[in-house]
């Protein structure tokens, strides 16, 4: 079944995804630059699809030329295509013969294309870059820094190789100088001073060469250490940029969310006054409910009153009043 095979590969790659329906998955993995990549099993094929951007109204020739160039040289597993007004990235694998490495290679290719190619295509699509997403801009900067890091590592490796070469040549010259010194000693032991002098002159030549290579080697060694330090600093800057990128993206998303909420509120008829109208209506309803409750209480009191008891009480109060009036002095 497709579920067991494709989902197992997704789990093995530790990717974040949703299963939208049977045989359809949507990757939502920003950490691996695989946001919005759809995977569909339509027997006998597995189709990978990612929307890259809207097709522009201008600069069509330049954009399509760039897409063809990327298809030819830079997209290993997949191809750029047009679907209606969308530029999409596609790849198709045959399900029966697809293995884990094929699956992973396609997603690696998509991740590379969506991070490295998007800024290039976006610049062609919109040279002013007014609507460029912050995460794409920051990702592109980090990609460029990583490219510089790769080039710096190559330069350091070449410098180290040169240093080792100079050291080997210096040691080789030292060995030759010692060899001529041994020949001079042997000539002296054999009473051949003329040969000894000749051997010592050859030794002097090699000693001079050793001194020159020693200076070059020491200078190269210092340069290598400086390059290594620069390499470490660049790596630290990339690490710091990566941390700042995550923070800036989080801030940008919060700002975008606030902007969306404000836009929604502004589209409501009356704006914030609409919410005030709701508050006024709620107050009226509360008052109406309170009046209804009071009326009900008065009604309950009226229903519970005893007419006969009320008359008896009134008669007694009247008699009491008359008796009181008899005691009062006449005017």
N, C-alpha and C positions, 0 to 999 in steps of 0.2 A: 504493500500500500504506500501511497505517496506520503501519508502522514508520518509513518515510521521512519522513512528514509530522509525526507527533506527536513523534518523537525529534528531528527537526531543530529543532522549536520549543523543546524542552527544552534542547537544546544552545545554541541562540541566546540563551536566557534564562540560560545558565550555571548551571543548577540541578543539584543532586546527586540522583540517583535510581537505582533498581534496576529492571531488567526482570524481573519475577517469572515471567512466561510470555508466550506469544504474545498480543499485544494487551492486556497488563496491565503498568502501571508503578506504582511506589511512590516518591513523593518523600520524601527524607530530608534536607531542607535546612533546618537550624536558622537559618542566617543570614538566610534570606528568610521565616522563620516558616511554613514549609510542611512541617513534620514530620508524616509519616503520611498525606499526601494521596494517594489512589489515583486513577489515571486508567485507564479501561477503554474500549476501542473495541469496541462491540457494534453492528455495522452495523444501521441507518444512523446510529447515535448515538455520541457520545463522552461518557462519564459521568464526572464529577468527584465524588469522595466523600471526606469526612473525618469521622472520629469525634471528637466534641467532648467528650462526657462521658456517664456513665451517667445514665439517667433516675432521678430521686430518688423516694423513697417519700413524702416530705412536701413541702409547699409546691408542689404540682402546679399549682394554679390560678395562683399568682403566676409560676411559671416559664413555663408555657405562654403566659400573657399577655405576658410579656417576649419570648418567641420570636416571637409574632405581631407585636408592635411592631417588633422588629428586622427581620423579614421585610418589613414595610410601609415602613419608613423608612430602614433602614441597610444592607440587603443588596442591592447593585445587581445582581450577577451570581451568582445562587444563591438557595437557600432552606433554612431550617432544617426538619428533619423528624424523625419518630420511626421507628426501625426496631427492633422488639422492645423491648428495654430500653435502647436507645442513642439519644442525641440526635446527629444527624448533619447535616452541611452538604452539600448536593447542588447540582449544576448539570448541565444536559444541553445539548449543542450538536449540531447536525446536521453530520456529518463532511464531507459533500460541499461544503457552503458555508462551513464554518469556516475562518477565516483566522488569521494570526498575531496580529492585534490582538484578535480574539475570545478566542483561547486565553490570551493574556497578561492580558486584562481579568478573566477568570474567576479566574486564579491570584492576581492582585492583590487581588481581592475576598475570596478565601479567606484570604489572608495578613492582610488588615485585620481580618476577622471573628475569626480564631483568636487574634489578639493583643489586640484591643480588646474583643471581646465575651466572651471566655472569663472574665475576672475578674468581669464583670457577672453572667453566668449562674452562675458558681461561688458568688458571694455569695448568690444566690437559692437555689441548690441546697443550700449548706452555709453558713449565716450565720456560724458560728464559724470557718470557714476553717482547720480544724485540719489538713486533709490537702492544703492548697494547695501546688502545686509551686513551688519557689523561682524557677525561671525565669519562671513566669507572674506571680508577684508582682512580681519585679524589672522585667519587661517592662511591667507596668501602671504602675509608678512612672515609668518612663522615658517612657511614652506621655503621662502626665499632665504631666511636665516639658516635653515637646515641645509639648503644647497650650498651656502657659503661655508657651512661647517664641513660638508663633504669635500669641497675644494681645499679647505684648510688642512684637512686630514691628509689629503693627497700630497700637499706641499710639505707637511711635516714628515710624511713617510719618505719622500724624495730626499729631504734634508738629512734625515737619519741615515738613509742609505749612503749618501755622499760622505757623511761623517765616518761611517764604518769603512768605506772604501779608502779614505785618507789614512785611517788608523792602520788598515792592513798594509797599505803601501809603505807607510812609515816603518812598521815592524819588519817588512820585507827588506827595506834598505838597511835597517839596523843589523839584520842577520847577514847581509852581504858585507857590511863594514867589518863585522866581527870575523867573517870568513877571510877577508884580506889581511886582517891583523894576524890571524893564525898562520897564514901563508908567509907573512913577514918573519914571524918567530921561527918557522920551520927553515926559512932561508938562512937566518942568522945561525941557527944550530948547525947548518950544513956549511957555514963559512962563505955563503954567497950574499955578501952585503949589497951588491948591485941589484939582485933580485928582491932583497928585503926592502931597499929604497923604493923600487918600483911598486911593490905591494903596498907600502905605506902611503904612497901618493894616491893609489886607487882607493885605499881606505879613507883618505882625506876627502876625496870626491864624494864618496857615499856619506860621510859624516856631515858634509855641507848640505847634501840633499836631505838627510834626516832632519837637520835643523829647520830647513824650509818647510818640510811636510809637518813637522811638529807645530810650527806656527800656524799653518793652515788648518791643521786638525783642531787645535785649541780654539781658533776663531770660529770654525764650523760648529764645534761643540757648544760654544756660547750662543750662536745663532739658533741651534736646535732647541736649547733650553728656552730661549725667548719665544720661539714659535710654539713650543708646547704650552707655555704660560698663556700666550694669546689664544690658543685653542681651548684651554680650560676656561678662560674668560668668556669666550664666545658660547661655549656650552652652558655656562652659568646664565648668560643673557637669554639664551633660548629657553632654559628652564623657567627663568623669571617671567619671560614673555608668555609662556604657556599658562603660568599661574594667573598673570594679569588678564590674559585672554578670557579665562573662565569667569573671572570676576566682572570684567567689562561686559561679557555676553549676558551674564545674569542681570546686571544693571540695565542693559539695553532692553532685555525682555520685560523687566519691571516697568520701564518707561513706556514700552510699547503697549503693555497691558493697561496702564493708566490712560494712555492716549485713546485706546479703543473704548474704554468705559466712558471717557469724556465725550467721545464721538457719539456713542449710543445715547447718552443723556441729552446731547444737543439735538438729536434727531426726534426726540419725543416732543409732540406739540406742546408749546408753552414752556419747554425746558424744565428748570427746577420748579417753576410755578405749578406744573402738573403735580409734582409731589406735594406742594403746599395745598393744592385743591384736595388731594387725597386726605391730608391731615385735617382740613376743615370738615370734610365729609365724615371722617371718623369721629370728630368731636360732636357733630350733630347727631350721629347715630347713638353715641354714648348718652347724650342728653335725652334723646327720645326714649332710650331704654330705661333711664332713671325715672322719667315721668310715667312710663308704663308701670314700673314697679310700684311707685307711690299710689297710682290709681288703683292698682290691684290690692294694695294693703288697705286702702280706704273702703274698697268694695267688700273685702273680707270682714272688716270691722262692722260694716252695715249689716252684712248677712248674719253675723254672729250675735247681733243685739237682740234682747228679749223685750217685746213691746209691753207685755203685762208688768214685767219688773220695772220698766221705765215709768209706767203710769203710777205704780205704788210709790215709787221713790219720789215722784213729783208731788203726790198728795201729802206725803209725810213732810216734805220740805215746806209745802204751803201752810200746813197746820202750825209748824214750828215758827214760821214767819208771823202768822196771826197772833200767836201767843207772845211773841217778842214785841209786837206792836202794842198789845194791851199794857205792857209794863212801861211803855214809853210815856212821859208826861204829855198831856194835851197842850196844844199851842193855842 
